[in-house]
Amino acid sequence: MGLTENCAARCRWLLWNDDAPRRSPWTPLRSGVEATAGSPFHTGTEATPALSFADHPLLTGCAVGQGFIEDTLEGDGEPVDVLVLLDEPALPGCSMVTRPVARVLVTVDGSPGDLVICVQHGPQSFADVAGLADLRRWHVDDGTSLSVLRHFGPDRSWEVQETRGQPDASALIRQSKENYAHQQGN
């Protein structure tokens, strides 16, 4: 067994054999990070981040990685896009174990699209983040998601249509993994 397979096996073992009061029912995912930035997501009591010039929110909260979920394929021929809440910034090109928390339906330059919000698997700070209500405690909502998307794609026209829960995110991932397997001939 190679290093990657060994790490994945260890992560699966940790998911099901830890003594945490809340066990995750999700299979860990591999997500590739293409860029990392700060965000307005935080666990503090401040409902909205402080504003800087021209009413642009300061991106001083937890690090967020933007990238894709590996071994997935959507109808447009691209992998599923992902935003990953991180304990620490990640280097571009990094692949990490994540778990899905929500699905965001967006419009990009007038075309509908999807992305999944995941949390980095492992860090204690995300141990209790399992769904939309947990994301709200981190001040992740349509407005803050939009500010992060605009940061990663400033030359694009973004609109957040709706944020759905973990079951919807898992259904999108399951379908896109089937699409990928079919395309690979498996």
Secondary structure, 3 states (H helix, E strand, C coil): CCHHHHHHHHHHHHHHHCCCCCCCCCCCEEEEEEEEECCCCCCCCCCCCCECHHHCECCCCCEEEEEEECCCCCCCCCCCEEEEEECCCCCCCEEEEEEEEEEEEEEECCEEEEEEEEEECCCHHHCCCCCHHHHHHCCCCHHHHHHHHHHHCCCCCEEEEEEECHHHHHHHHHHHHHHHHHHHCC
